[in-house]
Amino acid sequence: MIGTALHLAFAAVSLALLCNCWRLMRGPALGDRIVALDTMVINAIAIIILIGMIGETNAYFEAALLMAMVGFVSTIAYCKFVLRGDIVE
């Protein structure tokens, strides 16, 4: 039963990732593209965690944690670059 739920969750998150790709390519404004990119990172983290749960291993959870830290910092840096034109002041 839990295996079916995990596979359904994997399909739903994959569909959400495809929708984010569409918004990233077709977003009307730069802000929409930044939000889509950040949401893609969150969905990728969810996929990594689901793969770890399906495979019953702990290595994927550490990878998801590292991706969450890098994704947050990269989103902040990209927003700062868009607003100010420079990352390091």
N, C-alpha and C positions, 0 to 999 in steps of 0.2 A: 504494500500500500504506500509506504513512504517513498519507494523507488518511483512509483508512478507520479507522485506529487513532485518529486525532484525533477523528473523529466518534463513535466508540464511547466514548472517554474523556469526551467532552462529554455523552453520554447518561448515563453512569455517574455523573458528578459532578452532573448535574441531578437524577437520582434521589436521590442522597445529600442534595441541598439540599431536596428535597421531604420526605424523612424528617426532616430537621432542623426544618423548619417544623412538622411534626406534633408533634415533641417539644417545640418551643417553645410550642405551643398547649395541649398535653395533659400537660405535665410535672407530675409529682406534687409536686415541691418547687421552691423558687425557685432552688436550686443547679443543678438539672437544666436549668432555663430559661436560666440564665447560660451554662452549658456549651454548650447548643444554639445560643445566639446567637453565641458565639465560634466554634463550628464552622461556622456559616453564613457568617461572615466569611471563614474559610479556604476554604470551598467557592466562595464568590463570587470570591475571588482566583484560584482554580484555573480558574474559568470565564473570567475576564478573560484569563488567560495562554493558555488554549486558543484563545480568539477571536483573540488576537494571533498565535499560531502558524498558525492556519488562514488568516488574512488576510495573513500574512507582513509584518507591520509591527512596528516597535519602540515605538510610542507606547503600546500597551497594557501593556507591561512596566513603564513608569514609573508608569502609573495603578495597577497592581497593587502596586508598591512603596509608593506613597502610601497605598493602602487598607490595607496591612499595618501601617504605622505607626499610622494612625488607629485601626484595629481593636484593636491591642494596648493603646493608651492608653485607649480607651473601655471595654474589658473590665476593666482595672485600676481605672478610676474607678467603674464600676458595682459591682464587688465591694467596693470600699472604702465606697461609699455603703450597700450592704446590711449590711455588718458594723458600721459605726460611725454611720450615719445622717447623715454629713457628709463631703463630699469634701475641703474645704480646712479644715485645722485651725488 
